Amino acid sequence: MSEHVEHAEHAEHEVNYVKVWAILLCLLVVSILGPFVGIKMVTLITAFGIAIIKAYMVAKNFMHLNIEPRYAIYLLLTMLVFMLLLFAGSSPDIMKHQGRNWVKPLVHSQAEAPAHH
């Protein structure tokens, strides 16, 4: 009886990888064709929205995070929070073009270079 239970539990977690791959491929095509529409909002939705969906599908189906112990999900979320905190803390300085003891030579050299016609 235990073999039957193990087989039933395993059957719940079986994934049709070809179907998931085909869905990911279709989403890739949509995300590539999205910018050709020329509408900024459609481009943003296709770029970021579909990227989030594809990342979720890969994590769920190929990394099997849906059947991992609960602490693996918490660990992943903790890493994402720390990554966002690092970006939020460093981006205000990095995205500035100038400031106190802060010079981006490439930006200044492009501004000073004569325009070629």
N, CA, C and O atoms as a MOPAC input file, in Angstrom:
PM7 MOZYME 1SCF
protein

 N      0.81400 1    -1.18900 1     0.00000 1
 C      0.00000 1     0.00000 1     0.00000 1
 C      0.85900 1     1.25600 1     0.00000 1
 O      0.47500 1     2.25900 1    -0.60100 1
 N      1.99800 1     1.22600 1     0.65200 1
 C      2.84500 1     2.40800 1     0.70200 1
 C      3.38800 1     2.75300 1    -0.68300 1
 O      3.58600 1     3.92700 1    -0.99600 1
 N      3.63100 1     1.72800 1    -1.52100 1
 C      4.08700 1     2.00800 1    -2.88500 1
 C      3.01400 1     2.75300 1    -3.66800 1
 O      3.31700 1     3.65200 1    -4.45300 1
 N      1.75500 1     2.37000 1    -3.44700 1
 C      0.64500 1     3.03100 1    -4.14400 1
 C      0.53600 1     4.49300 1    -3.70800 1
 O      0.29200 1     5.36800 1    -4.53800 1
 N      0.71300 1     4.76100 1    -2.42300 1
 C      0.65100 1     6.12700 1    -1.90200 1
 C      1.80500 1     6.95100 1    -2.45900 1
 O      1.61000 1     8.09300 1    -2.87500 1
 N      3.01600 1     6.37200 1    -2.46900 1
 C      4.17000 1     7.08900 1    -3.00800 1
 C      3.97200 1     7.38900 1    -4.48800 1
 O      4.31000 1     8.47800 1    -4.95300 1
 N      3.42500 1     6.42900 1    -5.23000 1
 C      3.17800 1     6.65600 1    -6.65400 1
 C      2.12800 1     7.74400 1    -6.86000 1
 O      2.25300 1     8.55500 1    -7.77700 1
 N      1.10500 1     7.76800 1    -6.02400 1
 C      0.05700 1     8.79700 1    -6.13200 1
 C      0.63200 1    10.17300 1    -5.83100 1
 O      0.30200 1    11.14500 1    -6.51000 1
 N      1.50100 1    10.26400 1    -4.80300 1
 C      2.11900 1    11.55000 1    -4.49300 1
 C      3.04200 1    11.99500 1    -5.61600 1
 O      3.09200 1    13.17700 1    -5.95700 1
 N      3.77400 1    11.04200 1    -6.19200 1
 C      4.67800 1    11.37700 1    -7.28700 1
 C      3.89800 1    11.81500 1    -8.52200 1
 O      4.34300 1    12.69900 1    -9.25400 1
 N      2.74900 1    11.20900 1    -8.75500 1
 C      1.93300 1    11.55400 1    -9.92400 1
 C      1.42300 1    12.98100 1    -9.83200 1
 O      1.23800 1    13.63900 1   -10.85600 1
 N      1.19200 1    13.47000 1    -8.61500 1
 C      0.73400 1    14.85200 1    -8.45300 1
 C      1.79000 1    15.84900 1    -8.92000 1
 O      1.45600 1    16.92500 1    -9.41700 1
 N      3.05000 1    15.49600 1    -8.76300 1
 C      4.13800 1    16.42500 1    -9.04300 1
 C      4.73200 1    16.26600 1   -10.43500 1
 O      5.67900 1    16.97100 1   -10.78500 1
 N      4.19300 1    15.35000 1   -11.23600 1
 C      4.71100 1    15.19200 1   -12.58400 1
 C      4.35200 1    16.40200 1   -13.42800 1
 O      3.23700 1    16.92100 1   -13.36300 1
 N      5.30800 1    16.83400 1   -14.21200 1
 C      5.13500 1    18.02500 1   -15.03400 1
 C      5.41100 1    17.63600 1   -16.47800 1
 O      6.35500 1    16.89900 1   -16.76200 1
 N      4.59300 1    18.12600 1   -17.37500 1
 C      4.83200 1    17.92300 1   -18.78900 1
 C      5.81000 1    19.01700 1   -19.23900 1
 O      5.40300 1    20.13500 1   -19.55500 1
 N      7.08600 1    18.68200 1   -19.26400 1
 C      8.12200 1    19.67500 1   -19.53600 1
 C      8.04200 1    20.22700 1   -20.95500 1
 O      8.39200 1    21.38400 1   -21.18500 1
 N      7.59600 1    19.43400 1   -21.89000 1
 C      7.46500 1    19.92400 1   -23.26100 1
 C      6.37800 1    21.00000 1   -23.33000 1
 O      6.53100 1    22.00100 1   -24.02900 1
 N      5.28600 1    20.78600 1   -22.60200 1
 C      4.20500 1    21.78100 1   -22.56900 1
 C      4.69500 1    23.08200 1   -21.92100 1
 O      4.41200 1    24.17000 1   -22.42200 1
 N      5.42400 1    22.96900 1   -20.81700 1
 C      5.96500 1    24.16100 1   -20.14900 1
 C      6.94500 1    24.87200 1   -21.07700 1
 O      6.92600 1    26.10000 1   -21.17000 1
 N      7.79200 1    24.12200 1   -21.75800 1
 C      8.74900 1    24.71100 1   -22.70300 1
 C      8.01000 1    25.44400 1   -23.82800 1
 O      8.41600 1    26.53700 1   -24.22300 1
 N      6.92200 1    24.84500 1   -24.34800 1
 C      6.15300 1    25.48100 1   -25.42000 1
 C      5.51000 1    26.77900 1   -24.93100 1
 O      5.48100 1    27.76700 1   -25.66400 1
 N      4.99900 1    26.78400 1   -23.70900 1
 C      4.42100 1    28.01000 1   -23.15000 1
 C      5.50000 1    29.07600 1   -23.00100 1
 O      5.28300 1    30.23600 1   -23.35100 1
 N      6.66900 1    28.68200 1   -22.47900 1
 C      7.77300 1    29.63900 1   -22.33700 1
 C      8.21500 1    30.17800 1   -23.69400 1
 O      8.55200 1    31.35700 1   -23.81200 1
 N      8.21600 1    29.33800 1   -24.70700 1
 C      8.58400 1    29.76800 1   -26.04800 1
 C      7.57400 1    30.77100 1   -26.60400 1
 O      7.95700 1    31.76700 1   -27.21700 1
 N      6.29000 1    30.50900 1   -26.39000 1
 C      5.24300 1    31.44500 1   -26.83800 1
 C      5.37100 1    32.78500 1   -26.12100 1
 O      5.22700 1    33.84000 1   -26.73700 1
 N      5.64300 1    32.74100 1   -24.81800 1
 C      5.82700 1    33.98400 1   -24.06800 1
 C      7.05400 1    34.74600 1   -24.54900 1
 O      7.05800 1    35.97700 1   -24.56100 1
 N      8.09300 1    34.02100 1   -24.94400 1
 C      9.27900 1    34.66500 1   -25.50700 1
 C      8.92800 1    35.40100 1   -26.79500 1
 O      9.35100 1    36.53900 1   -26.99900 1
 N      8.16900 1    34.76500 1   -27.64500 1
 C      7.77000 1    35.39700 1   -28.90800 1
 C      6.94900 1    36.65600 1   -28.64200 1
 O      7.15300 1    37.68200 1   -29.29100 1
 N      6.01900 1    36.57900 1   -27.68600 1
 C      5.19800 1    37.74300 1   -27.35200 1
 C      6.07300 1    38.86700 1   -26.79500 1
 O      5.87300 1    40.03200 1   -27.13900 1
 N      7.03800 1    38.53000 1   -25.94200 1
 C      7.89900 1    39.57100 1   -25.37300 1
 C      8.83000 1    40.17400 1   -26.41300 1
 O      9.25100 1    41.32100 1   -26.26100 1
 N      9.16200 1    39.43700 1   -27.46100 1
 C      9.98100 1    39.99500 1   -28.53900 1
 C      9.14000 1    40.87900 1   -29.44900 1
 O      9.59500 1    41.93400 1   -29.89000 1
 N      7.91800 1    40.45000 1   -29.73100 1
 C      7.05300 1    41.20700 1   -30.64200 1
 C      6.40200 1    42.41400 1   -29.97000 1
 O      5.97700 1    43.33900 1   -30.66300 1
 N      6.31300 1    42.43100 1   -28.64900 1
 C      5.67400 1    43.52800 1   -27.92200 1
 C      6.20800 1    44.91100 1   -28.26700 1
 O      5.40700 1    45.81200 1   -28.51700 1
 N      7.51700 1    45.12300 1   -28.29300 1
 C      8.04700 1    46.44600 1   -28.61200 1
 C      7.74900 1    46.91200 1   -30.03900 1
 O      7.78400 1    48.11300 1   -30.30700 1
 N      7.45600 1    45.98800 1   -30.96100 1
 C      7.16600 1    46.38900 1   -32.33200 1
 C      5.81900 1    47.09600 1   -32.46200 1
 O      5.56000 1    47.75700 1   -33.46700 1
 N      4.96200 1    46.96000 1   -31.44800 1
 C      3.66600 1    47.65200 1   -31.47300 1
 C      3.88600 1    49.15700 1   -31.40800 1
 O      3.14200 1    49.92000 1   -32.02500 1
 N      4.90100 1    49.59000 1   -30.66600 1
 C      5.24100 1    51.00600 1   -30.59000 1
 C      4.55300 1    51.74000 1   -29.46100 1
 O      4.72900 1    52.95200 1   -29.33200 1
 N      3.77800 1    51.05800 1   -28.63800 1
 C      3.12100 1    51.68700 1   -27.49500 1
 C      3.95600 1    51.37200 1   -26.25600 1
 O      4.21200 1    50.21100 1   -25.93700 1
 N      4.37400 1    52.43500 1   -25.56600 1
 C      5.30200 1    52.26600 1   -24.45400 1
 C      4.74000 1    51.35200 1   -23.36400 1
 O      5.46700 1    50.51900 1   -22.82400 1
 N      3.45100 1    51.50100 1   -23.03700 1
 C      2.86000 1    50.69200 1   -21.98200 1
 C      2.81300 1    49.20800 1   -22.37100 1
 O      3.04100 1    48.33800 1   -21.53100 1
 N      2.52400 1    48.92900 1   -23.61600 1
 C      2.50900 1    47.53600 1   -24.08700 1
 C      3.91300 1    46.95200 1   -24.01000 1
 O      4.08800 1    45.79200 1   -23.64000 1
 N      4.90600 1    47.75100 1   -24.35700 1
 C      6.29300 1    47.30100 1   -24.28400 1
 C      6.68000 1    46.97300 1   -22.84900 1
 O      7.29600 1    45.93900 1   -22.59200 1
 N      6.32100 1    47.85100 1   -21.91000 1
 C      6.65600 1    47.61000 1   -20.50900 1
 C      5.94700 1    46.37400 1   -19.96400 1
 O      6.54300 1    45.58200 1   -19.23400 1
 N      4.68000 1    46.21300 1   -20.31800 1
 C      3.93400 1    45.04700 1   -19.83700 1
 C      4.52800 1    43.76200 1   -20.41500 1
 O      4.70000 1    42.77500 1   -19.70000 1
 N      4.83500 1    43.78000 1   -21.69500 1
 C      5.39700 1    42.57000 1   -22.29100 1
 C      6.79600 1    42.29000 1   -21.76100 1
 O      7.16200 1    41.13300 1   -21.55900 1
 N      7.57600 1    43.33500 1   -21.53300 1
 C      8.94800 1    43.11600 1   -21.07000 1
 C      8.97700 1    42.61600 1   -19.63300 1
 O      9.59700 1    41.59200 1   -19.34500 1
 N      8.31700 1    43.32400 1   -18.73700 1
 C      8.42000 1    42.98400 1   -17.32000 1
 C      7.36200 1    41.98000 1   -16.87500 1
 O      7.66100 1    41.07000 1   -16.10200 1
 N      6.15400 1    42.13200 1   -17.34400 1
 C      5.09300 1    41.21500 1   -16.94800 1
 C      5.37000 1    39.79900 1   -17.38600 1
 O      5.24200 1    38.86200 1   -16.59700 1
 N      5.74400 1    39.63800 1   -18.62300 1
 C      6.02500 1    38.29800 1   -19.13400 1
 C      7.30400 1    37.73900 1   -18.51200 1
 O      7.40300 1    36.53200 1   -18.29200 1
 N      8.27300 1    38.59000 1   -18.22900 1
 C      9.49800 1    38.12700 1   -17.57200 1
 C      9.19700 1    37.56400 1   -16.18900 1
 O      9.77900 1    36.55700 1   -15.78600 1
 N      8.29500 1    38.20600 1   -15.46800 1
 C      7.91800 1    37.71600 1   -14.14200 1
 C      7.18900 1    36.37100 1   -14.25800 1
 O      7.44500 1    35.45200 1   -13.48000 1
 N      6.29000 1    36.26700 1   -15.22500 1
 C      5.56500 1    35.00900 1   -15.43100 1
 C      6.53100 1    33.88500 1   -15.80900 1
 O      6.42300 1    32.77100 1   -15.29700 1
 N      7.47400 1    34.18000 1   -16.70500 1
 C      8.43500 1    33.15400 1   -17.11500 1
 C      9.33300 1    32.74400 1   -15.95200 1
 O      9.63200 1    31.56000 1   -15.79500 1
 N      9.76500 1    33.69300 1   -15.14100 1
 C     10.59700 1    33.36500 1   -13.98100 1
 C      9.82400 1    32.49000 1   -12.99700 1
 O     10.38100 1    31.54700 1   -12.43500 1
 N      8.55100 1    32.79600 1   -12.79000 1
 C      7.72600 1    31.97800 1   -11.90300 1
 C      7.58500 1    30.55900 1   -12.44900 1
 O      7.69600 1    29.58400 1   -11.70500 1
 N      7.34100 1    30.45400 1   -13.74200 1
 C      7.16700 1    29.12200 1   -14.33500 1
 C      8.44700 1    28.30000 1   -14.24400 1
 O      8.39000 1    27.10200 1   -13.96700 1
 N      9.58300 1    28.91600 1   -14.47100 1
 C     10.85500 1    28.20300 1   -14.37600 1
 C     11.11000 1    27.76300 1   -12.93300 1
 O     11.51500 1    26.62600 1   -12.69000 1
 N     10.87100 1    28.67200 1   -11.97100 1
 C     11.09700 1    28.33000 1   -10.56600 1
 C     10.15800 1    27.21500 1   -10.11500 1
 O     10.55800 1    26.33300 1    -9.35500 1
 N      8.92500 1    27.25300 1   -10.57600 1
 C      7.93300 1    26.26500 1   -10.14900 1
 C      8.16400 1    24.91200 1   -10.81500 1
 O      8.13700 1    23.87900 1   -10.14500 1
 N      8.38900 1    24.91000 1   -12.11200 1
 C      8.41900 1    23.65500 1   -12.84900 1
 C      9.80600 1    23.03200 1   -12.99600 1
 O      9.93400 1    21.80800 1   -12.97300 1
 N     10.83300 1    23.84300 1   -13.14400 1
 C     12.17000 1    23.28500 1   -13.36800 1
 C     13.01200 1    23.26800 1   -12.09400 1
 O     13.85200 1    22.38600 1   -11.91400 1
 N     12.78700 1    24.24700 1   -11.20600 1
 C     13.52600 1    24.27400 1    -9.94100 1
 C     12.73300 1    23.58800 1    -8.82800 1
 O     13.25500 1    23.37100 1    -7.73400 1
 N     11.48200 1    23.24900 1    -9.10600 1
 C     10.60700 1    22.51800 1    -8.18900 1
 C     10.45700 1    23.19900 1    -6.83100 1
 O     10.42600 1    22.53100 1    -5.79700 1
 N     10.36500 1    24.51900 1    -6.83600 1
 C     10.20100 1    25.23700 1    -5.57600 1
 C      8.82800 1    25.00400 1    -4.95100 1
 O      8.64800 1    25.21600 1    -3.75200 1
 N      7.86400 1    24.57100 1    -5.75300 1
 C      6.54100 1    24.32400 1    -5.20000 1
 C      6.49400 1    23.06600 1    -4.33800 1
 O      5.56200 1    22.90900 1    -3.54900 1
 N      7.46200 1    22.17000 1    -4.46100 1
 C      7.45600 1    20.95900 1    -3.63600 1
 C      8.61200 1    20.94600 1    -2.64100 1
 O      8.80100 1    19.96000 1    -1.93000 1
 N      9.38200 1    22.02000 1    -2.58100 1
 C     10.47300 1    22.12500 1    -1.61200 1
 C      9.88800 1    22.44800 1    -0.23700 1
 O      8.74900 1    22.90100 1    -0.12700 1
 N     10.67700 1    22.21200 1     0.80200 1
 C     10.21900 1    22.61200 1     2.13900 1
 C      9.96300 1    24.11700 1     2.19200 1
 O     10.55300 1    24.88500 1     1.43100 1
 N      9.09000 1    24.52300 1     3.08500 1
 C      8.66700 1    25.91900 1     3.18200 1
 C      9.84300 1    26.86500 1     3.40800 1
 O      9.81400 1    27.99400 1     2.91800 1
 N     10.87600 1    26.44000 1     4.13300 1
 C     11.99000 1    27.33300 1     4.40600 1
 C     12.75200 1    27.71800 1     3.13400 1
 O     13.39200 1    28.77000 1     3.10800 1
 N     12.70200 1    26.90200 1     2.08600 1
 C     13.37100 1    27.25700 1     0.83300 1
 C     12.71500 1    28.48000 1     0.20500 1
 O     13.40000 1    29.33800 1    -0.35300 1
 N     11.39100 1    28.56200 1     0.29500 1
 C     10.66800 1    29.73200 1    -0.22200 1
 C     11.03700 1    30.96700 1     0.59500 1
 O     11.27300 1    32.03700 1     0.03400 1
 N     11.08800 1    30.82000 1     1.92100 1
 C     11.45800 1    31.95200 1     2.77400 1
 C     12.88400 1    32.41400 1     2.49100 1
 O     13.16400 1    33.61200 1     2.50000 1
 N     13.76900 1    31.48400 1     2.24600 1
 C     15.14700 1    31.82400 1     1.91700 1
 C     15.21300 1    32.59800 1     0.60000 1
 O     15.93700 1    33.58800 1     0.49600 1
 N     14.46200 1    32.15200 1    -0.39600 1
 C     14.41800 1    32.83700 1    -1.67900 1
 C     13.85300 1    34.25200 1    -1.53200 1
 O     14.39900 1    35.20100 1    -2.09400 1
 N     12.77500 1    34.39000 1    -0.78500 1
 C     12.18100 1    35.71500 1    -0.57900 1
 C     13.12600 1    36.63500 1     0.19300 1
 O     13.19600 1    37.83000 1    -0.09500 1
 N     13.84900 1    36.09100 1     1.16800 1
 C     14.81700 1    36.89000 1     1.91300 1
 C     15.92200 1    37.40200 1     0.99400 1
 O     16.32900 1    38.55800 1     1.09900 1
 N     16.40600 1    36.55100 1     0.09900 1
 C     17.44800 1    36.97600 1    -0.84500 1
 C     16.92600 1    38.06800 1    -1.77900 1
 O     17.64400 1    39.01800 1    -2.08700 1
 N     15.67900 1    37.93300 1    -2.23000 1
 C     15.09500 1    38.96400 1    -3.08800 1
 C     14.96500 1    40.29200 1    -2.36200 1
 O     15.22900 1    41.34400 1    -2.94600 1
 N     14.56100 1    40.26000 1    -1.09500 1
 C     14.44300 1    41.49100 1    -0.31000 1
 C     15.81100 1    42.14800 1    -0.15900 1
 O     15.93500 1    43.36100 1    -0.32900 1
 N     16.83900 1    41.36300 1     0.15700 1
 C     18.17900 1    41.92600 1     0.28000 1
 C     18.68300 1    42.49700 1    -1.04700 1
 O     19.36400 1    43.52300 1    -1.05900 1
 N     18.36000 1    41.85100 1    -2.14400 1
 C     18.75700 1    42.36000 1    -3.45200 1
 C     18.08300 1    43.71000 1    -3.72600 1
 O     18.72700 1    44.63800 1    -4.21600 1
 N     16.80100 1    43.81600 1    -3.41300 1
 C     16.09000 1    45.08000 1    -3.60200 1
 C     16.62800 1    46.17200 1    -2.68100 1
 O     16.72800 1    47.33100 1    -3.08400 1
 N     16.97600 1    45.80600 1    -1.44500 1
 C     17.57200 1    46.78300 1    -0.54000 1
 C     18.92200 1    47.27200 1    -1.05200 1
 O     19.22000 1    48.46300 1    -0.95500 1
 N     19.74100 1    46.37700 1    -1.59200 1
 C     21.02900 1    46.77600 1    -2.16400 1
 C     20.82100 1    47.74500 1    -3.32400 1
 O     21.50900 1    48.76100 1    -3.42500 1
 N     19.86900 1    47.42500 1    -4.19800 1
 C     19.59600 1    48.30800 1    -5.33100 1
 C     19.06900 1    49.65400 1    -4.84200 1
 O     19.52700 1    50.69800 1    -5.30700 1
 N     18.11600 1    49.64800 1    -3.91100 1
 C     17.53900 1    50.89400 1    -3.41100 1
 C     18.58200 1    51.74900 1    -2.70400 1
 O     18.52600 1    52.97600 1    -2.77500 1
 N     19.52100 1    51.12300 1    -2.03000 1
 C     20.54500 1    51.87300 1    -1.31700 1
 C     21.63300 1    52.41900 1    -2.21000 1
 O     22.18900 1    53.47800 1    -1.91900 1
 N     21.95200 1    51.73300 1    -3.28600 1
 C     23.06300 1    52.17200 1    -4.13000 1
 C     22.61900 1    52.95200 1    -5.36800 1
 O     23.40300 1    53.73900 1    -5.89800 1
 N     21.41900 1    52.76200 1    -5.83100 1
 C     20.99700 1    53.39400 1    -7.08500 1
 C     20.94400 1    54.92000 1    -7.03700 1
 O     21.27300 1    55.54400 1    -8.04500 1
 N     20.55000 1    55.56300 1    -5.93100 1
 C     20.54800 1    57.03100 1    -5.96300 1
 C     21.92100 1    57.62400 1    -6.25900 1
 O     22.01300 1    58.64500 1    -6.94000 1
 N     22.98000 1    57.00900 1    -5.76400 1
 C     24.32100 1    57.51400 1    -6.04100 1
 C     24.81000 1    57.11100 1    -7.42400 1
 O     25.42400 1    57.91600 1    -8.12400 1
 N     24.54700 1    55.89300 1    -7.81800 1
 C     25.07600 1    55.38200 1    -9.08200 1
 C     24.39900 1    56.04600 1   -10.27200 1
 O     25.03600 1    56.24400 1   -11.30700 1
 N     23.13700 1    56.38800 1   -10.15000 1
 C     22.39800 1    56.93900 1   -11.27700 1
 C     22.61900 1    58.43700 1   -11.47300 1
 O     22.17500 1    58.99900 1   -12.47500 1
 N     23.30200 1    59.09400 1   -10.52600 1
 C     23.62000 1    60.52100 1   -10.68600 1
 C     24.78600 1    60.67400 1   -11.64600 1
 O     25.67000 1    59.82000 1   -11.70200 1
 N     24.78600 1    61.75800 1   -12.39500 1
 C     25.87700 1    62.01200 1   -13.33000 1
 C     27.01400 1    62.79300 1   -12.68500 1
 O     28.15400 1    62.72400 1   -13.14500 1
 N     26.71500 1    63.53000 1   -11.63100 1
 C     27.77300 1    64.25900 1   -10.95300 1
 C     27.36300 1    64.51400 1    -9.51400 1
 O     26.19600 1    64.36200 1    -9.15300 1
 N     28.31400 1    64.89400 1    -8.71200 1
 C     28.06100 1    65.15900 1    -7.30200 1
 C     29.37800 1    65.37200 1    -6.59200 1
 O     30.41800 1    65.52500 1    -7.23400 1
 N     29.34200 1    65.38300 1    -5.27300 1
 C     30.54200 1    65.59800 1    -4.48400 1
 C     31.45100 1    64.37600 1    -4.64000 1
 O     31.05100 1    63.26100 1    -4.30600 1
 N     32.64700 1    64.57800 1    -5.13700 1
 C     33.62800 1    63.51300 1    -5.37700 1
 C     33.07500 1    62.41300 1    -6.27400 1
 O     33.43200 1    61.24500 1    -6.11800 1
 N     32.21600 1    62.77700 1    -7.20100 1
 C     31.57900 1    61.77900 1    -8.05200 1
 C     31.54000 1    62.31300 1    -9.46600 1
 O     30.85800 1    63.29900 1    -9.74200 1
 N     32.26200 1    61.67300 1   -10.35600 1
 C     32.29100 1    62.08000 1   -11.74600 1
 C     32.18900 1    60.82600 1   -12.60200 1
 O     32.86700 1    59.82900 1   -12.35300 1
 N     31.33800 1    60.89000 1   -13.60400 1
 C     31.26300 1    59.80200 1   -14.57400 1
 C     31.99400 1    60.27700 1   -15.81800 1
 O     31.42700 1    61.04100 1   -16.59900 1
 N     33.23300 1    59.85000 1   -16.02800 1
 C     34.03600 1    60.35000 1   -17.14700 1
 C     33.38500 1    60.11800 1   -18.50700 1
 O     33.48600 1    60.97600 1   -19.38500 1
 N     32.73300 1    59.00500 1   -18.69900 1
 C     32.12000 1    58.71000 1   -19.98400 1
 C     31.01300 1    59.71500 1   -20.30900 1
 O     30.89500 1    60.15400 1   -21.45300 1
 N     30.21500 1    60.07500 1   -19.33000 1
 C     29.13000 1    61.04100 1   -19.54000 1
 C     29.70900 1    62.40400 1   -19.87500 1
 O     29.22100 1    63.08200 1   -20.78000 1
 N     30.75800 1    62.81600 1   -19.14400 1
 C     31.36800 1    64.11800 1   -19.40200 1
 C     32.08400 1    64.16000 1   -20.75100 1
 O     32.05200 1    65.19100 1   -21.42400 1
 N     32.72900 1    63.06700 1   -21.16100 1
 C     33.43500 1    63.06000 1   -22.43700 1
 C     32.44000 1    63.09100 1   -23.59200 1
 O     32.74000 1    63.67500 1   -24.63300 1
 N     31.27600 1    62.48400 1   -23.44100 1
 C     30.25100 1    62.52600 1   -24.50400 1
 C     29.63900 1    63.90000 1   -24.60400 1
 O     29.29300 1    64.34200 1   -25.69900 1
 N     29.49700 1    64.58900 1   -23.48200 1
 C     28.89700 1    65.93000 1   -23.50400 1
 C     29.85000 1    66.93500 1   -24.13800 1
 O     29.40300 1    67.87600 1   -24.79200 1
 N     31.16300 1    66.75200 1   -23.95400 1
 C     32.15500 1    67.67700 1   -24.48600 1
 C     32.53700 1    67.38900 1   -25.92300 1
 O     33.06300 1    68.26700 1   -26.60800 1
 N     32.28400 1    66.17900 1   -26.39400 1
 C     32.67200 1    65.80600 1   -27.75300 1
 C     31.82400 1    66.56300 1   -28.76400 1
 O     30.61600 1    66.71700 1   -28.57900 1
 N     32.46900 1    67.04300 1   -29.85300 1
 C     31.69400 1    67.75700 1   -30.88300 1
 C     30.79200 1    66.77100 1   -31.63100 1
 O     31.13000 1    65.60200 1   -31.82000 1
 N     29.66000 1    67.27500 1   -32.03900 1
 C     28.71400 1    66.43300 1   -32.77000 1
 C     29.20400 1    66.24400 1   -34.18800 1
 O     29.58900 1    67.20900 1   -34.84800 1
 N     29.19400 1    64.99000 1   -34.67100 1
 C     29.61400 1    64.68700 1   -36.03500 1
 C     28.38000 1    64.64100 1   -36.91900 1
 O     27.40400 1    63.96000 1   -36.60400 1
 N     28.42900 1    65.36300 1   -38.01900 1
 C     27.28700 1    65.37000 1   -38.94700 1
 C     27.64100 1    64.71900 1   -40.23100 1
 O     26.80500 1    64.63300 1   -41.13100 1

